[in-house]
Amino acid sequence: MDIHPDKILPSTEQSLSPLSLQHFQGVESVVSQAGGPRIGRLSTVTSQEMCLSLYYCFLFLSFLVLDKNVLGKEECAKALVKSCADCIRSGPRCAWCKQLDFIKQGEPDSTRCDTEANLINQGCGETDIIFPKSNDRPLENKPLSKAKSSTQEAVQVKPQSVHLELRPGMPHTFQINFKRAEDYPVDLYYLMDLSYSMKDDLNNVKQLGQLLLETLKNITSRARIGFGSFVDKTVLPFTNTNAEQLKKPCPPEEKKCEPAFGFKHILSLTANGKDFNMKVAAQKISGNLDKPEGSLDAVMQSAVCGDEIGWGNSTRLLVLTTDDGFHMAGDGKLGSIFQPNDGKCHLDQNFIYNKNNEMDYPSVGQVANKLAENNIQTIFAVTNNVESVYMASFSALIRLKEIIPKSEVGVLSNDSSNVVSLIKNAYMKLSSNVILSHDELPDGVTVTYTSNCVGGEKPSIQGICNNVSIDQEVVFNVIVTAEKCMESKVFHIGPLGFREKTKVTMTTRCQCECDDVVSKNKKQCSGQGNVICGTCSCNPGFAGQKCECKVGDKDEKRLKEACRSDNVTECSGQGECVCGQCVCHAGADGRTIYGKYCECNDMDCEVHNNKLCGGNGKCHCDKCYCNEGYEGSACQCKTSIEACQKEPGGSVCSNRGKCVCNSCQCQRGYKLSFCEICPGCPSPCPASVSCIECLGFQKGPLSKNCSNSCKNIQYQIVTNLPTNKTCKERDSEGCWMMFSMEELDGFNNYSAKILDKRECPEPPNIGAIIGAAFAGVALIGLLIVLIIKAVFHYHYLQEYKKFEQEKSRATWSDNVSPMYKAATTTVLNPNYTGN
């Protein structure tokens, strides 16, 4: 036999209450036999895994929120608080101080809202603190008792009715006691699969009535049994719709065969075993086409048809015997059945399910819801080949016996001969395992449980106690939390499988209960109003925290100017100007805004380890003021100077800084770790020349007042100086002084070692200087003359060279002008004879 899981389908019904394991609504799996047709759609596991993961993550976070007072410091988020009622609604840890003189002028009324501890620390008297708490009051509380007669019912649960007054957000715990009563009545309805594969089982069951009833009467004297049967829907592809096959769906060799049917109620609950045997003996086997059966249709009708079945005020057991899997919501579409199952009783006058072919199969979620709603515990008596279908689906991700509340799975032998012992064992398991849960809760209400049982100390969505014996009293702690203010609501809490429940009537405490004596014209309100929860409610025409301002008495412009600091925004944009005084708003994140101009708050200080001022100081106007023994900008360190001293008992940070958090914070450019070195500071030698000259040689401009002017230098005259860090400076006489300086603790404090001798230069030779000067002048004059002469000579050479070039380029003609007459006159001497 193969197992075929189908796809998860959401139920068409409303979501399940926690009583029926709400988070499993719509979780389905379709199972079919090997060799049979595959019915339904392909399964998807991812959505289910995601559903479970998100559910348990949400549950875990809910527990963290529930235990926030254990995990962290109590806090009151007082955003937008203007009255006592606003304060009470703003958070479960918020309290209101109604003390008349609690707040100062200008502080907002929201200052009155804080945790009890903070209000007491701020000076509010304990009797003036309004802090409504959750409480419970039993309305009906009969003691646990056994049934003394057949007409008297046992009391197994107390209290029977309780009234809760809950502060929103504040978990409240009350107790529910449970004791298993002896001889509690049991109703067992035997629901049998009559498909053809169960033929051998039917023959054995026909003889089991009396034995089954006797076995139950060994447990209780008030036992009843009933009988019903089922096969499947009589449409294709589930059943052959041929007319002959509908009349006889069995193989041809089978002569006694019941026509095809869905679910049939045969015997109402009775204490007569013979009636059971007689009715069952009249049953005939039937048949269908595919392997999965219409089990869920039959279970649904058995659960909701209480009048027809005859369920009483008893332990209700539904025994389902089958050798195959089951169809579920959505499979009906294969047979053109589209109407969702409505979860109602549809038995005709012959006690046959008359909507078998009109409504789809119910979902597992719907079935689980109806079984829990009617306090029915289910025993799946199945053959070995389909045990895993009912024990685990989706590779053991979801156990069907856990989806169906208070259910057990037992393995039938092939012919059901062991069914009586199986039912007995399953009943003993179911009755000894007590599961306390609730029906559908009002919106905004959560309930968790703990118990005095083994493993019951951890809160969970159900209270579970295993192996509870008869007359053993179990105590469950029920933790109820209302997340918001609401009107009166009612829900029920009780053990699954039992009709007894505790009725819980719940109201919320969202109003202040100040118990003020109302009288007009209180002095605290300047005679113009009434005190309500510590604050003034002013008469018309008056305003202010003490109704001290008459509206219209002063110029509005001047009143608003008084609320501005240096012409900035009115009340720093964080308050209202009332009669010339700032009334600060409450911070959106719960911070207190205060100051003359609402310029301060108590939340903008530094944070250390996620705590304001490290949790070791108070924040005032954006600055941390540390408690004694702590320091630092965020009060993050214990006061200590050990690491700020170079040696024990020495100076702190060389007197050049502050020791904060056991570490030096140096000033004026000095560096860690003890503020000894200043890399960027100038050398002290040039600035100390006058003092060195005065101290070492009694000369210089400070010689007349040396002790006062140079008291920051401790000096010593030495004959030798170390070679490193030696200063060499000229004094007022031009002599070189050599000295060394070492900086002492503090600023501008030095220790100096001065060499006893100066290096002074010899006096100048005046004659040589004058002679050299004259010689220099003469030499310079001669040099100038030579330079001038050289320049002129160069110039002449250039001119001559130019002349020669022009001359060489000139051309001369040999023709003589006729007009030319020689300028030479020849005169002959008459007396010249040539000799």
VOBA-270527 format. One record per residue (C-alpha): residue in one letter; x, y, z. Coordinates in steps of 0.25 Angstrom, whole numbers, padded with zeros to 4 digits, always signed. Layout:
REM residues N
aXYZ/...
//
This chain:
REM residues 835
m+0000+0000+0000/d+0006+0014-0004/i+0003+0027+0003/h+0001+0039-0005/p+0000+0052+0002/d-0007+0063-0005/k-0006+0078-0005/i-0010+0087+0007/l-0023+0093+0006/p-0029+0105+0014/s-0042+0102+0021/t-0054+0109+0017/e-0058+0110+0032/q-0054+0121+0041/s-0040+0119+0047/l-0039+0109+0058/s-0038+0113+0073/p-0026+0109+0081/l-0034+0098+0087/s-0034+0092+0073/l-0019+0096+0070/q-0022+0108+0062/h-0009+0108+0055/f-0012+0095+0048/q-0025+0100+0041/g-0025+0096+0027/v-0013+0086+0028/e-0018+0074+0020/s-0012+0061+0014/v-0019+0052+0005/v-0015+0037+0006/s-0017+0026-0004/q-0014+0012-0006/a-0004+0006-0015/g-0011+0002-0028/g-0022+0012-0026/p-0024+0024-0035/r-0016+0036-0030/i-0027+0046-0024/g-0024+0061-0022/r-0012+0070-0024/l+0003+0070-0022/s+0007+0073-0008/t+0015+0084-0004/v+0023+0084+0009/t+0029+0098+0009/s+0017+0105+0013/q+0015+0096+0025/e+0029+0098+0029/m+0028+0113+0028/c+0015+0112+0036/l+0021+0105+0047/s+0034+0113+0047/l+0026+0126+0048/y+0016+0121+0058/y+0027+0116+0068/c+0036+0129+0066/f+0023+0137+0069/l+0021+0129+0081/f+0035+0130+0086/l+0035+0145+0084/s+0022+0146+0092/f+0029+0139+0104/l+0040+0149+0103/v+0030+0161+0103/l+0023+0153+0115/d+0035+0152+0123/k+0041+0166+0120/n+0041+0170+0135/v+0050+0158+0137/l+0059+0160+0125/g+0060+0175+0126/k+0058+0188+0134/e+0043+0192+0136/e+0040+0204+0127/c+0028+0213+0125/a+0026+0218+0110/k+0018+0230+0113/a+0017+0237+0100/l+0005+0246+0098/v+0001+0245+0112/k-0008+0257+0116/s-0016+0251+0127/c-0016+0240+0138/a-0025+0231+0128/d-0015+0233+0117/c-0004+0229+0126/i-0011+0216+0131/r-0014+0212+0116/s+0001+0215+0112/g+0007+0203+0118/p+0006+0192+0128/r+0017+0198+0137/c+0012+0212+0137/a+0007+0218+0150/w+0001+0232+0152/c+0005+0242+0164/k-0006+0250+0169/q+0002+0257+0179/l-0002+0272+0178/d+0012+0278+0178/f+0019+0267+0171/i+0022+0275+0158/k+0029+0288+0157/q+0025+0301+0149/g+0026+0298+0134/e+0027+0283+0135/p+0017+0275+0127/d+0006+0267+0134/s+0013+0255+0127/t+0024+0256+0138/r+0014+0250+0147/c+0014+0237+0139/d+0025+0227+0141/t+0028+0214+0148/e+0025+0213+0163/a+0040+0212+0166/n+0043+0224+0158/l+0032+0232+0164/i+0036+0229+0178/n+0050+0233+0175/q+0045+0246+0170/g+0038+0249+0183/c+0024+0244+0181/g+0018+0238+0193/e+0014+0223+0192/t-0001+0226+0196/d-0002+0236+0185/i+0002+0226+0174/i-0009+0221+0165/f-0005+0207+0159/p-0017+0198+0156/k-0013+0184+0157/s-0020+0171+0151/n-0028+0162+0160/d-0038+0150+0159/r-0050+0147+0167/p-0057+0133+0167/l-0072+0134+0163/e-0075+0119+0165/n-0065+0110+0172/k-0071+0097+0176/p-0061+0087+0182/l-0056+0075+0174/s-0065+0063+0177/k-0069+0049+0172/a-0083+0046+0166/k-0090+0040+0178/s-0102+0035+0170/s-0105+0033+0155/t-0113+0046+0155/q-0102+0054+0161/e-0091+0059+0153/a-0076+0059+0158/v-0069+0072+0159/q-0055+0070+0152/v-0052+0085+0150/k-0051+0097+0159/p-0054+0109+0159/q-0066+0107+0150/s-0067+0122+0147/v-0057+0133+0150/h-0057+0148+0148/l-0044+0155+0143/e-0040+0170+0144/l-0028+0171+0135/r-0018+0183+0134/p-0015+0183+0119/g-0001+0178+0116/m+0000+0172+0130/p+0000+0157+0130/h-0009+0151+0142/t-0009+0137+0147/f-0020+0129+0153/q-0022+0115+0156/i-0031+0104+0151/n-0031+0090+0158/f-0035+0077+0152/k-0037+0064+0158/r-0041+0051+0150/a-0054+0046+0156/e-0056+0031+0158/d-0067+0024+0150/y-0069+0036+0140/p-0079+0032+0129/v-0073+0028+0115/d-0080+0028+0102/l-0073+0021+0090/y-0078+0022+0076/y-0072+0011+0067/l-0070+0017+0053/m-0066+0006+0043/d-0061+0006+0028/l-0070-0004+0020/s-0062-0003+0008/y-0060-0017+0002/s-0046-0019+0007/m-0052-0019+0022/k-0060-0031+0019/d-0053-0040+0029/d-0053-0029+0040/l-0068-0027+0039/n-0070-0042+0042/n-0062-0041+0055/v-0068-0027+0059/k-0082-0034+0058/q-0078-0042+0071/l-0071-0031+0078/g-0083-0023+0084/q-0085-0030+0097/l-0070-0031+0100/l-0067-0017+0097/l-0078-0012+0106/e-0073-0021+0117/t-0059-0016+0115/l-0064-0002+0117/k-0072-0005+0129/n-0059-0010+0136/i-0055+0004+0135/t-0068+0011+0138/s-0082+0006+0142/r-0088+0016+0132/a-0084+0012+0118/r-0091+0013+0105/i-0088+0009+0091/g-0093+0013+0077/f-0090+0009+0063/g-0089+0016+0049/s-0082+0012+0036/f-0077+0019+0024/v-0071+0017+0010/d-0069+0029+0000/k-0076+0038-0009/t-0085+0031-0020/v-0079+0039-0031/l-0068+0037-0041/p-0056+0035-0039/f-0059+0031-0025/t-0070+0021-0028/n-0075+0014-0041/t-0087+0021-0045/n-0093+0010-0054/a-0107+0007-0048/e-0104-0007-0046/q-0091-0004-0039/l-0097+0006-0030/k-0107-0005-0025/k-0096-0015-0024/p-0082-0009-0023/c-0076-0022-0018/p-0069-0033-0027/p-0079-0042-0034/e-0076-0054-0025/e-0081-0046-0013/k-0096-0049-0011/k-0098-0040+0001/c-0095-0026-0003/e-0100-0012+0002/p-0102-0001-0009/a-0092+0009-0010/f-0094+0020+0001/g-0086+0031+0008/f-0089+0031+0023/k-0100+0024+0031/h-0103+0025+0045/i-0108+0011+0050/l-0109+0011+0065/s-0110+0022+0075/l-0103+0021+0088/t-0108+0010+0097/a-0104+0002+0109/n-0110-0011+0102/g-0099-0019+0096/k-0109-0028+0090/d-0115-0017+0082/f-0101-0014+0077/n-0099-0028+0072/m-0112-0029+0066/k-0111-0016+0058/v-0096-0019+0054/a-0100-0033+0050/a-0110-0027+0040/q-0099-0019+0033/k-0094-0023+0019/i-0081-0020+0012/s-0081-0010+0001/g-0070-0004-0008/n-0064+0007-0016/l-0053+0010-0027/d-0042+0017-0021/k-0034+0013-0008/p-0036+0026+0000/e-0049+0026+0007/g-0059+0037+0012/s-0055+0036+0026/l-0055+0051+0029/d-0069+0052+0024/a-0073+0041+0034/v-0065+0047+0046/m-0071+0061+0043/q-0086+0056+0043/s-0083+0047+0056/a-0078+0060+0063/v-0088+0070+0059/c-0101+0061+0059/g-0101+0060+0075/d-0116+0058+0076/e-0116+0047+0066/i-0104+0040+0072/g-0108+0042+0086/w-0096+0048+0092/g-0098+0050+0107/n-0090+0058+0118/s-0079+0048+0118/t-0065+0044+0113/r-0068+0044+0098/l-0060+0034+0089/l-0061+0032+0074/v-0054+0020+0069/l-0051+0020+0054/t-0047+0007+0048/t-0042+0006+0034/d-0031+0000+0026/d-0029+0012+0016/g-0026+0026+0016/f-0036+0038+0014/h-0040+0048+0005/m-0041+0063+0009/a-0045+0077+0005/g-0043+0079-0010/d-0043+0065-0014/g-0058+0066-0017/k-0055+0075-0029/l-0051+0063-0036/g-0065+0058-0036/s-0070+0072-0039/i-0074+0075-0025/f-0070+0090-0022/q-0079+0094-0010/p-0070+0094+0002/n-0074+0086+0014/d-0082+0095+0024/g-0079+0086+0037/k-0094+0084+0040/c-0102+0072+0042/h-0109+0066+0029/l-0115+0053+0033/d-0129+0050+0027/q-0140+0042+0033/n-0133+0029+0030/f-0120+0035+0037/i-0113+0035+0024/y-0104+0047+0020/n-0112+0053+0010/k-0102+0064+0005/n-0091+0053+0002/n-0091+0057-0013/e-0094+0072-0012/m-0083+0076-0002/d-0068+0074-0003/y-0060+0066+0008/p-0057+0074+0020/s-0043+0079+0023/v-0035+0073+0035/g-0036+0087+0041/q-0051+0087+0041/v-0052+0073+0047/a-0042+0076+0058/n-0050+0088+0061/k-0063+0081+0062/l-0057+0069+0070/a-0052+0079+0080/e-0064+0088+0080/n-0072+0075+0084/n-0062+0069+0094/i-0060+0057+0086/q-0047+0049+0087/t-0043+0040+0075/i-0037+0027+0074/f-0032+0023+0060/a-0032+0008+0059/v-0025+0005+0046/t-0018-0006+0040/n-0003-0007+0040/n-0001-0003+0025/v-0007+0011+0028/e-0002+0014+0042/s+0008+0024+0037/v-0004+0032+0030/y-0010+0034+0043/m+0002+0035+0052/a+0010+0044+0043/s+0008+0052+0030/f+0018+0060+0021/s+0030+0052+0026/a+0027+0053+0041/l+0026+0068+0040/i+0011+0068+0045/r+0005+0057+0053/l-0010+0055+0050/k-0012+0050+0064/e-0007+0064+0069/i-0015+0072+0059/i-0028+0065+0064/p-0028+0068+0079/k-0028+0057+0089/s-0027+0046+0079/e-0019+0033+0079/v-0015+0023+0068/g-0016+0008+0069/v-0012-0003+0060/l-0023-0013+0056/s-0020-0028+0053/n-0024-0032+0039/d-0037-0036+0043/s-0040-0026+0055/s-0039-0037+0065/n-0031-0028+0075/v-0040-0016+0074/v-0046-0018+0088/s-0032-0018+0095/l-0028-0006+0085/i-0039+0002+0089/k-0037+0000+0104/n-0022+0003+0103/a-0025+0016+0095/y-0036+0020+0105/m-0026+0018+0117/k-0016+0027+0109/l-0026+0038+0106/s-0032+0038+0120/s-0019+0039+0127/n-0014+0050+0118/v-0020+0063+0122/i-0019+0075+0113/l-0025+0088+0118/s-0028+0098+0107/h-0038+0109+0103/d-0048+0112+0092/e-0047+0124+0083/l-0041+0136+0090/p-0046+0150+0089/d-0037+0159+0080/g-0025+0164+0087/v-0025+0153+0098/t-0014+0143+0100/v-0014+0131+0109/t-0003+0122+0113/y-0002+0110+0123/t+0008+0104+0133/s+0005+0093+0143/n+0010+0085+0155/c+0013+0073+0146/v+0026+0068+0141/g+0031+0078+0130/g+0019+0087+0132/e+0027+0099+0138/k+0030+0105+0124/p+0018+0113+0119/s+0011+0107+0106/i-0001+0109+0098/q-0008+0097+0105/g-0006+0092+0119/i-0002+0077+0118/c-0001+0067+0129/n+0002+0052+0126/n-0001+0039+0133/v-0011+0046+0143/s-0018+0035+0151/i-0032+0035+0157/d-0034+0044+0169/q-0021+0051+0166/e-0022+0066+0167/v-0015+0075+0156/v-0012+0090+0158/f-0011+0098+0145/n-0006+0112+0145/v-0014+0120+0135/i-0007+0133+0130/v-0016+0143+0123/t-0012+0156+0116/a-0021+0166+0110/e-0013+0174+0100/k-0023+0186+0100/c-0035+0192+0107/m-0048+0185+0104/e-0062+0183+0109/s-0066+0171+0116/k-0063+0158+0109/v-0065+0143+0112/f-0058+0131+0108/h-0056+0117+0114/i-0045+0108+0118/g-0045+0093+0121/p-0039+0080+0119/l-0040+0074+0105/g-0050+0062+0104/f-0058+0067+0116/r-0071+0076+0116/e-0067+0083+0129/k-0062+0097+0126/t-0058+0109+0134/k-0065+0121+0130/v-0056+0133+0129/t-0062+0147+0129/m-0052+0158+0127/t-0052+0173+0128/t-0040+0183+0127/r-0035+0193+0136/c-0033+0206+0128/q-0038+0217+0136/c-0032+0224+0148/e-0037+0221+0162/c-0032+0234+0169/d-0044+0234+0180/d-0043+0250+0179/v-0052+0257+0188/v-0059+0267+0179/s-0060+0281+0184/k-0060+0294+0176/n-0050+0305+0177/k-0038+0297+0182/k-0027+0306+0187/q-0017+0298+0179/c-0025+0302+0166/s-0025+0317+0170/g-0039+0316+0174/q-0043+0314+0159/g-0044+0299+0157/n-0044+0285+0163/v-0033+0276+0166/i-0035+0263+0158/c-0024+0252+0160/g-0014+0263+0165/t-0016+0272+0153/c-0025+0285+0152/s-0037+0284+0143/c-0039+0299+0141/n-0052+0307+0140/p-0056+0313+0127/g-0047+0326+0124/f-0036+0321+0133/a-0023+0314+0129/g-0010+0309+0134/q-0005+0297+0143/k-0011+0304+0155/c-0022+0312+0147/e-0014+0324+0151/c-0016+0331+0137/k-0028+0338+0133/v-0030+0337+0118/g-0029+0351+0112/d-0023+0359+0123/k-0009+0361+0116/d-0005+0364+0102/e-0003+0351+0094/k+0010+0356+0087/r+0017+0359+0100/l+0013+0346+0106/k+0018+0339+0094/e+0031+0346+0094/a+0033+0342+0109/c+0033+0327+0103/r+0045+0330+0093/s+0059+0329+0096/d+0068+0338+0087/n+0056+0340+0077/v+0056+0325+0074/t+0044+0316+0073/e+0034+0317+0083/c+0037+0307+0095/s+0047+0301+0086/g+0036+0295+0077/q+0034+0285+0089/g+0023+0292+0097/e+0012+0302+0098/c+0012+0316+0103/v+0002+0317+0114/c+0001+0331+0121/g+0015+0334+0117/q+0021+0321+0122/c+0025+0308+0114/v+0017+0296+0117/c+0025+0285+0111/h+0020+0273+0103/a+0022+0259+0106/g+0033+0253+0097/a+0028+0244+0086/d+0037+0233+0091/g+0034+0235+0106/r+0045+0245+0109/t+0042+0256+0119/i+0044+0270+0113/y+0046+0282+0122/g+0053+0295+0125/k+0049+0309+0124/y+0048+0308+0109/c+0046+0293+0108/e+0060+0292+0103/c+0064+0280+0112/n+0061+0266+0112/d+0065+0253+0120/m+0068+0244+0108/d+0079+0251+0099/c+0090+0247+0108/e+0101+0237+0104/v+0098+0223+0105/h+0107+0212+0110/n+0103+0197+0109/n+0089+0201+0104/k+0087+0209+0116/l+0085+0223+0118/c+0097+0229+0125/g+0102+0214+0127/g+0091+0212+0137/n+0101+0219+0147/g+0096+0233+0147/k+0084+0242+0143/c+0082+0250+0130/h+0079+0265+0132/c+0078+0274+0121/d+0086+0265+0111/k+0097+0263+0121/c+0100+0251+0130/y+0102+0254+0145/c+0109+0241+0150/n+0106+0234+0163/e+0117+0234+0174/g+0128+0225+0170/y+0126+0226+0155/e+0131+0236+0144/g+0132+0238+0129/s+0123+0245+0119/a+0113+0233+0120/c+0116+0229+0135/q+0122+0217+0129/c+0134+0215+0138/k+0137+0213+0152/t+0145+0225+0158/s+0160+0221+0158/i+0174+0228+0156/e+0183+0216+0157/a+0186+0215+0142/c+0188+0231+0141/q+0200+0231+0150/k+0214+0227+0145/e+0217+0222+0159/p+0209+0220+0171/g+0207+0233+0179/g+0212+0241+0167/s+0205+0252+0160/v+0192+0249+0152/c+0194+0251+0137/s+0207+0259+0140/n+0197+0270+0144/r+0195+0273+0130/g+0181+0266+0128/k+0169+0259+0135/c+0168+0245+0139/v+0155+0240+0133/c+0151+0225+0133/n+0165+0222+0138/s+0171+0228+0126/c+0178+0241+0124/q+0171+0252+0115/c+0183+0262+0112/q+0182+0276+0110/r+0190+0286+0101/g+0195+0276+0091/y+0201+0266+0101/k+0200+0252+0098/l+0197+0239+0105/s+0200+0231+0113/f+0203+0241+0124/c+0203+0254+0117/e+0218+0255+0117/i+0221+0258+0103/c+0216+0269+0094/p+0221+0267+0080/g+0215+0280+0074/c+0220+0289+0085/p+0232+0299+0082/s+0245+0297+0089/p+0246+0305+0103/c+0260+0309+0100/p+0258+0322+0093/a+0247+0326+0102/s+0256+0324+0114/v+0268+0331+0110/s+0266+0343+0119/c+0263+0335+0131/i+0276+0326+0128/e+0284+0339+0127/c+0279+0344+0140/l+0279+0331+0148/g+0293+0327+0143/f+0301+0340+0141/q+0293+0350+0148/k+0292+0358+0135/g+0281+0362+0125/p+0268+0370+0126/l+0262+0361+0137/s+0274+0362+0146/k+0268+0372+0156/n+0255+0363+0158/c+0260+0349+0155/s+0254+0341+0166/n+0240+0346+0163/s+0241+0346+0148/c+0248+0332+0147/k+0242+0324+0159/n+0236+0314+0149/i+0251+0309+0146/q+0259+0301+0156/y+0273+0303+0152/q+0287+0297+0155/i+0301+0302+0150/v+0309+0291+0145/t+0323+0289+0138/n+0319+0279+0128/l+0306+0277+0120/p+0300+0264+0114/t+0303+0264+0099/n+0288+0262+0096/k+0277+0272+0097/t+0287+0283+0099/c+0282+0297+0097/k+0291+0308+0091/e+0286+0323+0091/r+0292+0337+0091/d+0290+0346+0103/s+0288+0361+0103/e+0304+0362+0102/g+0305+0354+0090/c+0311+0342+0098/w+0307+0328+0095/m+0300+0321+0107/m+0299+0306+0107/f+0289+0299+0116/s+0279+0287+0116/m+0264+0288+0121/e+0255+0277+0126/e+0240+0279+0127/l+0234+0276+0141/d+0220+0273+0144/g+0210+0283+0141/f+0210+0294+0130/n+0223+0303+0128/n+0231+0297+0139/y+0245+0293+0136/s+0258+0288+0143/a+0271+0295+0136/k+0285+0291+0136/i+0294+0303+0132/l+0308+0302+0128/d+0317+0311+0136/k+0324+0318+0125/r+0319+0326+0113/e+0326+0326+0099/c+0328+0341+0097/p+0335+0346+0084/e+0348+0355+0084/p+0346+0370+0082/p+0348+0375+0067/n+0361+0382+0061/i+0356+0396+0058/g+0369+0400+0050/a+0368+0388+0042/i+0354+0390+0039/i+0356+0405+0035/g+0368+0401+0026/a+0360+0390+0020/a+0348+0399+0017/f+0357+0409+0010/a+0364+0398+0002/g+0351+0393-0001/v+0346+0406-0006/a+0358+0409-0014/l+0358+0395-0020/i+0343+0397-0024/g+0346+0410-0030/l+0357+0404-0039/l+0349+0393-0042/i+0338+0402-0047/v+0347+0411-0055/l+0353+0398-0062/i+0339+0393-0065/i+0335+0407-0071/k+0347+0407-0080/a+0345+0393-0084/v+0331+0397-0088/f+0335+0409-0096/h+0346+0401-0103/y+0336+0391-0107/h+0327+0401-0112/y+0338+0407-0121/l+0342+0394-0126/q+0328+0392-0131/e+0327+0405-0138/y+0340+0403-0145/k+0336+0390-0150/k+0323+0395-0155/f+0331+0406-0162/e+0340+0396-0169/q+0328+0388-0174/e+0322+0400-0180/k+0335+0405-0186/s+0336+0391-0193/r+0323+0392-0199/a+0325+0406-0206/t+0327+0407-0221/w+0335+0419-0228/s+0333+0424-0243/d+0345+0428-0252/n+0338+0439-0260/v+0341+0453-0257/s+0330+0463-0258/p+0331+0474-0268/m+0328+0484-0258/y+0340+0479-0250/k+0352+0487-0248/a+0363+0482-0241/a+0366+0489-0228/t+0381+0489-0230/t+0388+0500-0237/t+0402+0498-0243/v+0412+0509-0243/l+0424+0508-0251/n+0437+0515-0246/p+0443+0523-0257/n+0456+0521-0251/y+0455+0506-0251/t+0464+0500-0261/g+0463+0486-0257/n+0477+0485-0252/
//
